[in-house]
Amino acid sequence: MTSILVVDDEMGIRELLNEILTDEGHTVYTAESAIQARTIREQMRPDLVLLDIWMPDTDGITLLKEWSNTGQLTMPVVMMSGHATIDTAVEATRIGALNFLEKPIALQKLLKTVSKALESSPKYVEPEQERAVQSSANPIVAPKQPPAELVSAPAEGEYISGIAKTYFNLPLREARDLFEKAYFEHQMQIMVGSMTKISEYTGLERTHLYRKLKALGIDTSRNKGES
């Protein structure tokens, strides 16, 4: 299992990336400052770092340069920013950053960048290799099958347990994204686009909710019911 350190002073960004990357099967650590990032980097030795450029105490470029000068840049680092210039991105790459993500971060861009960055990590193990090692250490034992009379046949029609059959033909992440998009679009419709009501109903903090809707490609500019 791979570990990723997310360094960003915005709580909403940390929570969103934590949720997405955890769902992808990664172990995620978060830091809101360079001070916390230094400690976690020493203790956890992450496989990848997602590092924000603009932070209040020590900016990401300075921290990246510090790791590079002290020989601690032993893991791939991807910089993040919503206000960085081309010169800043070039400087980060020159120091040792592997890639750059522009905020707001698109979901597919994030997952693709993380996947490529992890492939360059010295500690990274291909999923197939990891499964092979686990299989050799833990032989697979076929689960006991229930009696035939207890196994119910799939329901007829276009749905299984209330879920459209087409969802079952998709990868888990894509199926979940489609369901979440339909779910939030439905909530926006019945709550007349009120972010306050949707936030209260779903239990999501508003900043997190906005970023989730953005990642799902849902237009939040139609919030006619938001006062």
N, C-alpha and C positions, 0 to 999 in steps of 0.2 A: 504494500500500500504506500502510495506516495504522499509526501507532506508538503504543504504550500503555506508560506507566510505572506499574509496580506497586510501591507503597511499603508494606512491612510488615516488622516485626521477626521474624516467624515464618517460618522457612525453608520449612516445609511449605506454608504459604499461598502464598508466592512461587513455589514449584515447581509447585504445582497450577494456579494461575492462568496461569503461563507456558505450561504444557503445553496447557491448554484454549484460550487465546487464540491461541497459535501455530498450533494445529490449525485455527483459524478463519481463518487467513491474515494475522494481524496480526504486526507486528514488536514484540516485547516487551522492555522494559528493566526490570530489577528493582533495588530499593534497600532496604537493611535499616534505614536511618536517614534522618533529615532532612538530614544532611550530604551523604550520597550523592545524595539526591533533588534537592537544590539544584544539584549539579554536573551531573547528567544533564539536568535541566530546562534548564540553560543551554546545554549542548552539543548535545542532541538535539532540543529543542523538540517534545515529544510532542504527539500529537493529543488524547490523553486521559490523565488521571491517576487511578488507583485508590489512594486514600490512607487508610491505617489511622489511626484516632484515637489509640489508646493505644500510644505508643512510648517507650522508656526515656530518650532524650536530649531530644528536642523532640517534643511531641505533634502530631498531625495538625492540630488546630484552630489551634494556634500557627503552624504552617507555612503553612496556608491563609491566615491573617490576614496573615502576612508577605508572601506573594505578592500578596495583594489591595492592601496598602498601598504596595507598591513598583511596582505596575503590571505585575506578572509573571503575573497571573491571566488569561492570554490563551487558555487552553485549558479545556475542561470538566473539572471535578473531581468524582468520586464518592467519598464517604466510606465507610469500612468499619469495623465494630466488632461485637463480640459482647457488649459491656457498656454501650453508650451509652444514655442516657436520651432521652426525647422532647425535653427542653430542649436537650440537646447537639446533636441532629439539627436542631432549629430554629435554633440558633445558627450551625451550619455552613451552613445554607441562607441565613441572613441575610448571612453573610460573602461568600458567592458559590458555595458547593457546588451542583452541579446535582441531585444525588440522593444516596441513602443505601442501602447494602447491609448487611443484618444477617447476622452469622456465626452458624452455618455457612451459607455462601452456596450456595443452590440453583442448579444448573447453568442451567436455563432462565431463572431470574430474572437471573442474571449476564449471559447472552447478550442478553437483551431490554434490560437496562439499558445495557449497553455499546453496543448498536446505536443506541438512542435518543440516548445521549450523543454519539456520534460524528457523528450527523446535525446536531448543534448546533455542532460544531467548525468554526472558520473555515477550516481547512485540508482539511476533509473533501470528498472527491469521490465522487459517487454511482458505484457499481460500473458501471452502464450507461454513464455518461459516460467513465469510465476506460477501459472496453473500446473505446468509440468512438474515443478518442484513440489508443489503441494500435493499433487496426485501421487507422486512416488513416496512421500512421507505419510500420506493418509489415504490408503486404498479405499476406493469407492465401494460402499456396500449398498446394494439395491434396497430401496425402502420396501417395507411390506405393503402389498396391495390390499385394499379393502375388498370385502366380498362383493361379487358382481352385482348382487341385488341392492347394495348400498350406493352404487355409482349411478347417479342420475344423468340422463342424456341431455346434451345441450338443448336449450330452448329453441323452438322454431322461430323464424322471423329474422329481423335485421339487428336484434340486440341480444346481448348476453349479460345477465344481471343488470340490466338497465343501461349498459354501455354499448355504443355502436360497434358492430363487429369489425368495421374497418380499422378501429383503433388497435385491435389486437394484431394487426399485420404490420405495425410500425414499431421502430425501436422505442424503448421505454421513455427516453427523454422527449422524443417528438410527440408521442402520444400524450404525455403529461402536459407539454406545452399547449397542444391543441385543446385539451380539456380545460386548462387554466384560462386560456384565452376566451373560450366559450363561456366559462363560469363568470369571469370578470365583466365581459361584455353584457351578460345577462344582468348582473348586479347593477351595472351602470344604467341599464335601461329601466329597471324597475325602481331604482333610487334616483332617477332623473339626473344622473351624473354627479351626485353629491359625494365628494371625496370623504367628507366627514362621516357620513352615514356608512359608506362602504368600509372605511377604516374601522369604525366601531363594530360593524357586523362581522368582518373577517378577522378582527383582532390584530391587524397589521398596522404598525406605526406609519404615519402618513408619508414620511420620506421614503421608507421602504416600499410602501404601496405604489407611489409614483414611479419609482425605479423599476419595480416589477412590471407595471403596465407598459412602461417604455420598452423594457426588454422583450415583452410579448408582442410589441408592435401595435398597441392599442392607443388610439388618439384620445388624449385627455383634454384637448382644447374644447371639447363639446360639453363642458361641465356647466350646463345651463342652470342646474339646480344648486350650484355652489355659490353661497353668498359670501 
